[in-house]
Amino acid sequence: MSTITAPVHTAAVAQVAALLAARTAGRMVGPFLRPIQLLLAWPVASQLVARHNAKAAEEALLLRRAEREDVQNYLQLLASERMSA
C-alpha cells in the first residue's frame, strides 16, 4: 500500500491561485458591483451631509441670536439713557 501525500508547498500554491482567481473575478464584476456599493454607502454619506448641514445651521442661528441680543442690549442702553436724561 502506498499513500500519496501532497507536498507541503501545494497548500500555499493553492492559496495563491485562489487569491489570484478572486482578484481577477473581482475586476470583472467590479463595474457591476459599483452601483450596489453606492447604494450601500448612501445612508452613511447622507448622514454625514445632514450632520454637516445641521452644524452649519446651528452656527448661523447662534450668530443671529448673538446679534439679536447685542441689538436688544443696545436698545435697552439707549432707553435707560433717555429715562435718566
Backbone hydrogen bonds in HBPLUS format (Angstrom, degrees):
<---DONOR---> <-ACCEPTOR-->    atom                        ^
c    i                          cat <-CA-CA->   ^        H-A-AA   ^      H-
h    n   atom  resd res      DA  || num        DHA   H-A  angle D-A-AA Bond
n    s   type  num  typ     dist DA aas  dist angle  dist       angle   num
A0010-THR N   A0007-PRO O   3.21 MM   3  5.62 157.4  2.26 109.1 115.8     1
A0013-VAL N   A0009-HIS O   3.00 MM   4  6.28 157.9  2.05 151.3 157.8     2
A0014-ALA N   A0010-THR O   2.88 MM   4  6.06 155.2  1.94 146.3 153.2     3
A0015-GLN N   A0011-ALA O   2.95 MM   4  6.20 151.1  2.03 144.0 151.8     4
A0016-VAL N   A0012-ALA O   2.97 MM   4  6.23 162.4  2.00 151.0 155.2     5
A0017-ALA N   A0013-VAL O   2.92 MM   4  6.11 161.1  1.95 149.3 154.8     6
A0018-ALA N   A0014-ALA O   2.91 MM   4  6.09 153.9  1.97 144.1 151.3     7
A0019-LEU N   A0015-GLN O   2.89 MM   4  6.15 157.2  1.94 150.4 156.7     8
A0020-LEU N   A0016-VAL O   2.93 MM   4  6.17 161.0  1.97 152.5 157.3     9
A0021-ALA N   A0017-ALA O   2.95 MM   4  6.11 157.1  2.00 146.1 152.6    10
A0022-ALA N   A0018-ALA O   2.94 MM   4  6.11 157.8  1.99 147.1 153.1    11
A0023-ARG N   A0019-LEU O   2.91 MM   4  6.09 152.8  1.98 144.8 152.8    12
A0024-THR N   A0020-LEU O   2.92 MM   4  6.11 162.4  1.95 149.9 154.1    13
A0025-ALA N   A0021-ALA O   2.91 MM   4  6.06 161.4  1.94 147.7 153.3    14
A0026-GLY N   A0022-ALA O   2.86 MM   4  5.98 149.1  1.95 141.1 149.9    15
A0027-ARG N   A0023-ARG O   3.07 MM   4  6.37 144.9  2.20 142.9 151.5    16
A0028-MET N   A0024-THR O   3.16 MM   4  6.48 153.1  2.24 146.9 153.7    17
A0029-VAL N   A0025-ALA O   2.99 MM   4  6.15 152.5  2.07 150.1 157.4    18
A0030-GLY N   A0026-GLY O   2.87 MM   4  5.60 128.1  2.14 134.9 147.2    19
A0032-PHE N   A0029-VAL O   2.88 MM   3  5.41 130.1  2.13 116.7 130.7    20
A0033-LEU N   A0029-VAL O   3.00 MM   4  6.22 141.8  2.15 149.3 160.0    21
A0033-LEU N   A0030-GLY O   3.03 MM   3  5.06 125.0  2.34  98.6 113.4    22
A0034-ARG N   A0030-GLY O   3.02 MM   4  6.13 136.0  2.22 155.2 166.2    23
A0036-ILE N   A0033-LEU O   3.03 MM   3  5.18 115.6  2.46 101.7 117.9    24
A0037-GLN N   A0033-LEU O   2.83 MM   4  6.10 156.5  1.88 159.6 167.6    25
A0038-LEU N   A0034-ARG O   2.94 MM   4  6.21 154.9  2.00 152.9 159.6    26
A0039-LEU N   A0035-PRO O   2.98 MM   4  6.23 154.4  2.05 143.3 149.9    27
A0040-LEU N   A0036-ILE O   2.95 MM   4  6.22 154.0  2.02 148.2 155.3    28
A0041-ALA N   A0037-GLN O   2.93 MM   4  6.09 142.6  2.07 143.3 153.6    29
A0042-TRP N   A0038-LEU O   2.98 MM   4  5.96 123.4  2.31 141.0 154.0    30
A0045-ALA N   A0041-ALA O   3.13 MM   4  6.36 169.3  2.15 160.3 163.6    31
A0046-SER N   A0042-TRP O   2.80 MM   4  5.87 163.6  1.83 160.8 165.7    32
A0047-GLN N   A0043-PRO O   2.97 MM   4  6.07 154.4  2.03 141.3 147.9    33
A0048-LEU N   A0044-VAL O   3.02 MM   4  6.31 155.0  2.09 148.9 155.4    34
A0049-VAL N   A0045-ALA O   3.03 MM   4  6.29 159.2  2.07 150.7 155.8    35
A0050-ALA N   A0046-SER O   2.92 MM   4  6.11 160.0  1.96 148.7 154.7    36
A0051-ARG N   A0047-GLN O   2.89 MM   4  6.06 154.4  1.96 146.0 153.0    37
A0052-HIS N   A0048-LEU O   2.99 MM   4  6.20 157.9  2.04 145.4 151.2    38
A0053-ASN N   A0049-VAL O   2.91 MM   4  6.15 162.0  1.94 152.0 156.8    39
A0054-ALA N   A0050-ALA O   2.92 MM   4  6.10 153.5  1.99 145.7 153.0    40
A0055-LYS N   A0051-ARG O   2.98 MM   4  6.24 155.9  2.04 148.7 154.7    41
A0056-ALA N   A0052-HIS O   2.99 MM   4  6.25 157.6  2.04 150.4 156.6    42
A0057-ALA N   A0053-ASN O   2.92 MM   4  6.11 158.0  1.97 147.4 153.6    43
A0058-GLU N   A0054-ALA O   2.87 MM   4  6.03 155.1  1.93 145.2 152.5    44
A0059-GLU N   A0055-LYS O   3.00 MM   4  6.20 158.1  2.05 145.7 151.0    45
A0060-ALA N   A0056-ALA O   3.05 MM   4  6.30 159.4  2.09 146.7 152.1    46
A0061-LEU N   A0057-ALA O   2.90 MM   4  6.12 159.8  1.94 151.4 157.0    47
A0062-LEU N   A0058-GLU O   2.88 MM   4  6.09 154.4  1.95 149.1 156.2    48
A0063-LEU N   A0059-GLU O   2.99 MM   4  6.23 157.3  2.05 148.7 154.4    49
A0064-ARG N   A0060-ALA O   2.97 MM   4  6.19 158.7  2.01 147.1 153.2    50
A0065-ARG N   A0061-LEU O   2.87 MM   4  6.04 156.0  1.92 146.3 153.0    51
A0066-ALA N   A0062-LEU O   2.93 MM   4  6.12 160.5  1.97 147.2 152.3    52
A0067-GLU N   A0063-LEU O   2.96 MM   4  6.17 157.9  2.01 147.9 153.9    53
A0068-ARG N   A0064-ARG O   2.92 MM   4  6.13 157.1  1.97 146.5 153.0    54
A0069-GLU N   A0065-ARG O   2.90 MM   4  6.15 157.0  1.95 151.3 157.3    55
A0070-ASP N   A0066-ALA O   2.96 MM   4  6.17 152.3  2.03 145.1 152.8    56
A0071-VAL N   A0067-GLU O   2.98 MM   4  6.25 160.8  2.02 151.8 156.3    57
A0072-GLN N   A0068-ARG O   2.93 MM   4  6.13 157.3  1.98 145.6 152.4    58
A0073-ASN N   A0069-GLU O   2.90 MM   4  6.09 160.9  1.94 148.5 153.3    59
A0074-TYR N   A0070-ASP O   2.94 MM   4  6.13 156.3  1.99 147.1 153.9    60
A0075-LEU N   A0071-VAL O   2.88 MM   4  6.11 161.7  1.92 153.1 157.6    61
A0076-GLN N   A0072-GLN O   2.95 MM   4  6.17 153.5  2.02 147.3 154.8    62
A0077-LEU N   A0073-ASN O   2.94 MM   4  6.14 151.1  2.02 144.0 152.1    63
A0078-LEU N   A0074-TYR O   2.93 MM   4  6.25 158.0  1.98 150.8 156.3    64
A0079-ALA N   A0075-LEU O   2.93 MM   4  6.11 158.2  1.98 144.9 151.1    65
A0080-SER N   A0076-GLN O   2.91 MM   4  6.10 156.1  1.97 146.6 152.8    66
A0081-GLU N   A0077-LEU O   3.00 MM   4  6.20 149.0  2.10 145.3 153.6    67
A0082-ARG N   A0078-LEU O   3.02 MM   4  6.27 152.5  2.09 148.2 155.2    68
A0083-MET N   A0079-ALA O   3.01 MM   4  6.23 149.9  2.11 143.8 152.1    69
A0084-SER N   A0080-SER O   3.09 MM   4  6.24 149.6  2.19 140.6 147.7    70
A0085-ALA N   A0081-GLU O   3.12 MM   4  6.20 133.7  2.34 138.1 149.3    71
